[in-house]
Amino acid sequence: MKALTYHGPHSVRVETVPDPIIEHADDIILRITATAICGSDLHLYRGKIPQVKHGDIFGHEFMGEVVETGREVKDLQKGDRVVIPFVIACGDCFFCRMHQYAACETTNSGPGAALNKKQIPAPAALFGYSHLYGGVPGGQAEYVRVPKGNVGPFKVPPLLSDDKALFLSDILPTAWQAAKNAQIEKGSSVAVFGAGPVGLLTIACARLLGAEQIFVVDHHDYRLRFAEQRYGAIPVNFDVDNDAAEKIIAQTAGHRGVDAVIDAVGFEAKGSTTETVLTNLKLEGSSGKALRQCIAAVRRGGVVSVPGVYAGFIHGFMFGDAFDKGLTFKMGQTNVHAWLGELLPLIEQGLLTPEEIVTHYLPFEEAARGYEIFEKRQEECRKVILVPGAQSPQVAKERVTGLVNAMPPAATL
């Protein structure tokens, strides 16, 4: 089969690799009909995540058609159309029983990214996200093996197009969890740092949950324009307004700050010179600039919600300010499985339209180009969907935006 493989920082290519096979009795094999490039894939692409090996297959946002099932798979059969959570969870351990699927303690054979190794075992395995998280091949491929076939795969209604369902794999539940963690309700004020795919969908979720005043902070004008025009967010360009928090506070009631902030940027935030030097010397794992701005922008007693990925040490965390303001922090990988039943009806009713952030539909063979466009923010790129078997961008778009019966029949492995 064809798959996107890693060959060093900024070097990925589509090449022929062995087809996946059933390894455990509860595995399934999926023919990929749509897969996407996620903002957190760029951390891998840039070589910022350790334990990524040459030949690793990326991709944790994907969906498709079941072509084979292990003998213990109960509710799926060949031909079923499913979307796959990026978190691989067993469904039965201590954490899974509490619906904290991202903390599943049985699926990850890797060490995890935590520096403090006292918390054993590591959190859940993730598709296509380094050997820290299990080394499980990802879904930027024509086929993929999906472990835990009785727990993860989520059936997609027949009339729901791929582009509407695909983001149930990651960024929509991530945005929803971030907004829920921020305790947004009718009349809330919120600032979202980062207008990438997760940030944009977080704004959409915040608006649906009743947020009245929404700020969005970014330094790409085209993303800020989209957030303002589509969701009514108040744009703040931090290249123009270096102190974004100050500008936000000045526009809130009583100049108190917003009720909640959501950091959808993470550890590759554009930081200070000091942070750049420390990161290059491997003395720091993350830029804390976005997080510091979040702490400054939120009111006393407010909430800081962090869906953005962080790793290692952070310079200048300002914990004293957070304590003085009595802030609540909520963060972590997304418990995708817990939100799917809640989110699907919102998509079916048109209350959430995640497909609207997509700007590029590409044949899978152009995946390397898709990474370059997305990373460099070329062509006003917001989100890329890759479609195996499509011969052109137009065909790719027709495949994922049309009805299922317009798709070609599944091939046999």
C-alpha positions as semicolon CSV with decimal commas, in nm:
position;residue;x (nm);y (nm);z (nm)
1;M;0,000;0,000;0,000
2;K;0,096;0,368;-0,019
3;A;0,168;0,557;0,304
4;L;0,324;0,886;0,412
5;T;0,655;0,811;0,584
6;Y;0,899;1,023;0,785
7;H;1,263;1,068;0,679
8;G;1,387;1,348;0,903
9;P;1,274;1,704;0,981
10;H;1,073;1,855;0,695
11;S;1,118;1,535;0,493
12;V;0,814;1,316;0,436
13;R;0,715;1,119;0,127
14;V;0,451;0,883;0,000
15;E;0,600;0,543;-0,069
16;T;0,506;0,176;-0,086
17;V;0,508;-0,009;0,247
18;P;0,376;-0,349;0,357
19;D;0,000;-0,380;0,397
20;P;-0,125;-0,391;0,757
21;I;-0,250;-0,725;0,890
22;I;-0,467;-0,838;1,180
23;E;-0,233;-0,879;1,479
24;H;-0,484;-0,920;1,761
25;A;-0,828;-1,076;1,765
26;D;-0,999;-0,740;1,825
27;D;-0,819;-0,555;1,543
28;I;-0,982;-0,424;1,230
29;I;-0,829;-0,322;0,896
30;L;-0,962;0,002;0,754
31;R;-0,950;0,132;0,399
32;I;-0,890;0,505;0,440
33;T;-1,134;0,729;0,254
34;A;-1,022;1,058;0,411
35;T;-0,737;1,166;0,636
36;A;-0,623;1,509;0,750
37;I;-0,304;1,688;0,848
38;C;-0,330;1,810;1,207
39;G;-0,148;2,101;1,366
40;S;0,016;1,859;1,608
41;D;0,148;1,660;1,310
42;L;0,367;1,963;1,243
43;H;0,552;1,902;1,572
44;L;0,653;1,563;1,428
45;Y;0,723;1,705;1,083
46;R;0,961;1,966;1,229
47;G;1,147;1,705;1,434
48;K;1,032;1,852;1,765
49;I;0,899;1,525;1,910
50;P;1,154;1,263;2,023
51;Q;1,143;0,895;1,932
52;V;1,019;0,945;1,576
53;K;1,195;0,697;1,349
54;H;1,265;0,695;0,977
55;G;0,980;0,518;0,801
56;D;0,719;0,594;1,068
57;I;0,370;0,653;0,929
58;F;0,204;0,972;1,050
59;G;-0,165;1,056;1,080
60;H;-0,419;1,048;1,360
61;E;-0,722;1,205;1,190
62;F;-0,877;0,950;0,959
63;M;-1,188;0,755;0,870
64;G;-1,283;0,488;0,621
65;E;-1,443;0,156;0,541
66;V;-1,389;-0,170;0,729
67;V;-1,234;-0,435;0,503
68;E;-1,138;-0,699;0,761
69;T;-1,217;-0,777;1,125
70;G;-1,051;-0,992;1,389
71;R;-1,247;-1,288;1,523
72;E;-1,334;-1,110;1,852
73;V;-1,473;-0,792;1,691
74;K;-1,843;-0,788;1,777
75;D;-2,033;-0,497;1,624
76;L;-1,844;-0,422;1,303
77;Q;-1,842;-0,599;0,971
78;K;-1,691;-0,554;0,629
79;G;-1,830;-0,246;0,457
80;D;-1,910;-0,049;0,774
81;R;-1,808;0,316;0,757
82;V;-1,635;0,446;1,070
83;V;-1,433;0,735;1,207
84;I;-1,147;0,650;1,444
85;P;-1,056;0,839;1,765
86;F;-0,688;0,935;1,767
87;V;-0,660;0,803;2,124
88;I;-0,636;0,422;2,148
89;A;-0,822;0,309;2,460
90;C;-0,906;-0,034;2,598
91;G;-1,242;0,071;2,742
92;D;-1,204;-0,134;3,059
93;C;-0,911;-0,010;3,270
94;F;-0,938;0,217;3,576
95;F;-0,924;0,536;3,368
96;C;-1,143;0,417;3,079
97;R;-1,417;0,326;3,325
98;M;-1,408;0,691;3,437
99;H;-1,429;0,800;3,068
100;Q;-1,073;0,936;3,091
101;Y;-0,977;0,750;2,775
102;A;-0,662;0,953;2,705
103;A;-0,520;0,814;3,031
104;C;-0,583;0,448;2,935
105;E;-0,317;0,247;3,114
106;T;-0,303;-0,061;2,889
107;T;-0,247;0,045;2,527
108;N;0,084;0,233;2,527
109;S;0,405;0,032;2,528
110;G;0,612;0,352;2,503
111;P;0,737;0,572;2,788
112;G;0,511;0,872;2,729
113;A;0,640;1,230;2,726
114;A;0,633;1,307;3,101
115;L;0,971;1,387;3,253
116;N;0,860;1,256;3,592
117;K;0,849;0,879;3,542
118;K;0,689;0,802;3,878
119;Q;0,347;0,788;3,710
120;I;0,355;0,441;3,558
121;P;0,231;0,331;3,312
122;A;0,232;0,594;3,036
123;P;-0,094;0,743;2,903
124;A;-0,288;0,597;2,610
125;A;-0,127;0,510;2,279
126;L;-0,194;0,747;1,990
127;F;-0,208;0,674;1,621
128;G;0,096;0,789;1,424
129;Y;0,252;0,991;1,704
130;S;0,602;0,863;1,779
131;H;0,725;0,574;1,988
132;L;0,662;0,778;2,303
133;Y;0,297;0,693;2,241
134;G;0,324;0,333;2,134
135;G;0,472;0,358;1,785
136;V;0,136;0,266;1,629
137;P;0,134;0,333;1,251
138;G;-0,095;0,621;1,162
139;G;-0,373;0,672;0,912
140;Q;-0,204;0,884;0,647
141;A;-0,207;0,576;0,430
142;E;-0,434;0,371;0,207
143;Y;-0,500;0,116;0,483
144;V;-0,444;0,106;0,858
145;R;-0,467;-0,149;1,137
146;V;-0,697;-0,024;1,412
147;P;-0,646;-0,188;1,755
148;K;-0,934;-0,217;2,002
149;G;-1,197;-0,257;1,733
150;N;-1,472;-0,302;1,992
151;V;-1,396;0,031;2,160
152;G;-1,267;0,298;1,922
153;P;-1,438;0,285;1,580
154;F;-1,748;0,505;1,566
155;K;-2,006;0,430;1,299
156;V;-2,090;0,717;1,065
157;P;-2,452;0,764;0,947
158;P;-2,498;0,683;0,574
159;L;-2,593;1,034;0,466
160;L;-2,315;1,215;0,652
161;S;-2,033;1,308;0,414
162;D;-1,672;1,233;0,504
163;D;-1,576;1,597;0,547
164;K;-1,848;1,643;0,810
165;A;-1,753;1,328;1,003
166;L;-1,374;1,323;0,970
167;F;-1,296;1,573;1,244
168;L;-1,474;1,361;1,504
169;S;-1,140;1,178;1,506
170;D;-0,964;1,460;1,691
171;I;-1,000;1,834;1,641
172;L;-1,374;1,868;1,698
173;P;-1,377;1,668;2,026
174;T;-1,057;1,852;2,122
175;A;-1,227;2,187;2,064
176;W;-1,542;2,075;2,245
177;Q;-1,347;1,947;2,546
178;A;-1,147;2,271;2,556
179;A;-1,466;2,477;2,558
180;K;-1,628;2,253;2,819
181;N;-1,316;2,269;3,036
182;A;-1,336;2,648;3,013
183;Q;-1,683;2,628;3,173
184;I;-1,834;2,841;2,898
185;E;-2,202;2,918;2,939
186;K;-2,451;3,174;2,815
187;G;-2,306;3,524;2,843
188;S;-1,944;3,414;2,900
189;S;-1,644;3,604;2,771
190;V;-1,351;3,401;2,639
191;A;-1,020;3,454;2,461
192;V;-0,888;3,183;2,229
193;F;-0,515;3,195;2,163
194;G;-0,438;3,041;1,825
195;A;-0,659;3,048;1,515
196;G;-0,546;2,718;1,370
197;P;-0,794;2,434;1,312
198;V;-0,844;2,359;1,683
199;G;-0,866;2,727;1,773
200;L;-1,127;2,795;1,504
201;L;-1,342;2,498;1,603
202;T;-1,305;2,597;1,969
203;I;-1,452;2,937;1,881
204;A;-1,740;2,762;1,703
205;C;-1,802;2,544;2,010
206;A;-1,776;2,840;2,246
207;R;-2,032;3,031;2,042
208;L;-2,269;2,732;2,044
209;L;-2,231;2,700;2,422
210;G;-2,341;3,061;2,465
211;A;-2,023;3,272;2,477
212;E;-2,117;3,633;2,415
213;Q;-1,776;3,798;2,375
214;I;-1,501;3,598;2,202
215;F;-1,149;3,723;2,132
216;V;-0,910;3,537;1,900
217;V;-0,534;3,591;1,908
218;D;-0,309;3,497;1,617
219;H;-0,061;3,660;1,381
220;H;-0,200;3,539;1,046
221;D;-0,446;3,795;0,915
222;Y;-0,635;3,548;0,693
223;R;-0,710;3,323;0,990
224;L;-0,817;3,618;1,201
225;R;-1,045;3,739;0,920
226;F;-1,213;3,400;0,896
227;A;-1,271;3,387;1,273
228;E;-1,419;3,736;1,269
229;Q;-1,640;3,690;0,961
230;R;-1,763;3,338;1,037
231;Y;-1,791;3,339;1,417
232;G;-1,802;3,706;1,513
233;A;-1,477;3,682;1,709
234;I;-1,282;3,997;1,795
235;P;-0,940;3,965;1,626
236;V;-0,611;4,048;1,799
237;N;-0,294;4,025;1,590
238;F;-0,002;3,985;1,830
239;D;0,246;4,103;1,566
240;V;0,062;4,436;1,577
241;D;-0,042;4,432;1,944
242;N;0,253;4,269;2,121
243;D;0,067;4,265;2,453
244;A;-0,249;4,084;2,344
245;A;-0,366;4,043;2,703
246;E;-0,365;4,419;2,758
247;K;-0,578;4,477;2,450
248;I;-0,824;4,206;2,557
249;I;-0,856;4,333;2,914
250;A;-0,927;4,687;2,791
251;Q;-1,237;4,559;2,609
252;T;-1,387;4,350;2,892
253;A;-1,643;4,455;3,150
254;G;-1,478;4,647;3,432
255;H;-1,140;4,583;3,267
256;R;-1,131;4,261;3,470
257;G;-1,032;4,026;3,188
258;V;-1,223;3,742;3,026
259;D;-1,400;3,466;3,218
260;A;-1,189;3,200;3,048
261;V;-0,891;3,167;2,817
262;I;-0,815;2,875;2,585
263;D;-0,456;2,809;2,477
264;A;-0,483;2,636;2,139
265;V;-0,120;2,716;2,054
266;G;0,097;2,490;2,268
267;F;0,470;2,448;2,301
268;E;0,575;2,592;1,965
269;A;0,431;2,935;2,043
270;K;0,631;3,225;1,903
271;G;0,838;3,301;2,213
272;S;1,099;3,542;2,342
273;T;1,467;3,545;2,245
274;T;1,549;3,391;2,583
275;E;1,312;3,102;2,522
276;T;1,451;3,044;2,173
277;V;1,805;3,019;2,313
278;L;1,699;2,790;2,598
279;T;1,507;2,563;2,359
280;N;1,806;2,538;2,123
281;L;2,027;2,445;2,420
282;K;1,772;2,177;2,520
283;L;1,725;2,351;2,856
284;E;1,360;2,416;2,787
285;G;1,095;2,208;2,616
286;S;0,826;2,464;2,547
287;S;0,769;2,831;2,485
288;G;0,557;2,981;2,763
289;K;0,462;3,304;2,588
290;A;0,106;3,205;2,499
291;L;0,048;3,060;2,844
292;R;0,177;3,376;3,013
293;Q;-0,058;3,585;2,802
294;C;-0,346;3,356;2,895
295;I;-0,274;3,396;3,266
296;A;-0,262;3,774;3,220
297;A;-0,583;3,800;3,013
298;V;-0,816;3,597;3,234
299;R;-1,002;3,754;3,526
300;R;-0,955;3,657;3,889
301;G;-1,123;3,325;3,958
302;G;-1,125;3,244;3,585
303;V;-1,035;2,930;3,395
304;V;-0,732;2,851;3,178
305;S;-0,813;2,565;2,938
306;V;-0,519;2,416;2,747
307;P;-0,581;2,187;2,449
308;G;-0,246;2,292;2,296
309;V;0,035;2,035;2,328
310;Y;0,313;2,112;2,578
311;A;0,630;1,918;2,655
312;G;0,909;1,951;2,908
313;F;1,006;2,261;3,106
314;I;0,862;2,610;3,056
315;H;1,050;2,933;3,125
316;G;0,865;3,199;3,325
317;F;0,544;3,011;3,401
318;M;0,414;3,291;3,632
319;F;0,269;3,047;3,880
320;G;0,255;3,319;4,143
321;D;0,021;3,526;3,927
322;A;-0,200;3,222;3,872
323;F;-0,213;3,161;4,248
324;D;-0,283;3,527;4,324
325;K;-0,571;3,530;4,076
326;G;-0,715;3,201;4,202
327;L;-0,716;3,043;3,856
328;T;-0,835;2,697;3,759
329;F;-0,632;2,505;3,498
330;K;-0,783;2,226;3,287
331;M;-0,572;2,055;3,023
332;G;-0,460;1,732;2,861
333;Q;-0,512;1,502;2,566
334;T;-0,871;1,467;2,452
335;N;-1,097;1,191;2,582
336;V;-1,239;1,156;2,231
337;H;-1,465;0,856;2,295
338;A;-1,650;1,044;2,570
339;W;-1,771;1,318;2,335
340;L;-1,868;1,140;2,013
341;G;-2,227;1,060;2,108
342;E;-2,276;1,423;2,211
343;L;-2,117;1,577;1,902
344;L;-2,267;1,367;1,622
345;P;-2,624;1,506;1,666
346;L;-2,486;1,861;1,667
347;I;-2,327;1,795;1,327
348;E;-2,639;1,624;1,191
349;Q;-2,852;1,920;1,300
350;G;-2,611;2,167;1,141
351;L;-2,532;2,332;1,476
352;L;-2,165;2,254;1,421
353;T;-2,018;2,256;1,069
354;P;-1,654;2,153;1,112
355;E;-1,598;2,109;0,739
356;E;-1,614;2,486;0,690
357;I;-1,254;2,531;0,806
358;V;-1,117;2,314;0,521
359;T;-0,937;2,502;0,244
360;H;-0,743;2,227;0,065
361;Y;-0,859;1,889;-0,065
362;L;-0,564;1,700;-0,211
363;P;-0,498;1,358;-0,362
364;F;-0,308;1,146;-0,109
365;E;-0,009;1,132;-0,343
366;E;0,035;1,507;-0,279
367;A;0,062;1,463;0,098
368;A;0,419;1,600;0,118
369;R;0,303;1,914;-0,062
370;G;0,008;1,935;0,178
371;Y;0,248;1,941;0,474
372;E;0,451;2,220;0,315
373;I;0,144;2,431;0,236
374;F;0,002;2,382;0,585
375;E;0,326;2,451;0,771
376;K;0,415;2,762;0,573
377;R;0,057;2,893;0,574
378;Q;0,067;2,915;0,197
379;E;-0,244;2,979;-0,014
380;E;-0,425;3,093;0,304
381;C;-0,434;2,731;0,417
382;R;-0,646;2,653;0,722
383;K;-0,688;2,275;0,694
384;V;-0,587;1,999;0,451
385;I;-0,780;1,680;0,376
386;L;-0,599;1,403;0,187
387;V;-0,798;1,151;-0,018
388;P;-0,645;0,817;-0,125
389;G;-0,726;0,720;-0,482
390;A;-0,822;1,070;-0,595
391;Q;-0,657;1,184;-0,916
392;S;-0,695;1,559;-0,866
393;P;-0,794;1,817;-0,603
394;Q;-1,138;1,842;-0,762
395;V;-1,195;1,467;-0,743
396;A;-1,065;1,468;-0,384
397;K;-1,318;1,734;-0,290
398;E;-1,604;1,554;-0,466
399;R;-1,519;1,229;-0,287
400;V;-1,533;1,370;0,065
401;T;-1,814;1,620;0,023
402;G;-2,048;1,389;-0,169
403;L;-2,266;1,103;-0,051
404;V;-2,119;0,766;0,031
405;N;-2,273;0,592;-0,270
406;A;-2,064;0,819;-0,496
407;M;-1,746;0,655;-0,363
408;P;-1,567;0,373;-0,551
409;P;-1,607;0,020;-0,411
410;A;-1,353;-0,097;-0,158
411;A;-1,054;-0,287;-0,283
412;T;-0,946;-0,614;-0,123
413;L;-0,616;-0,624;0,061
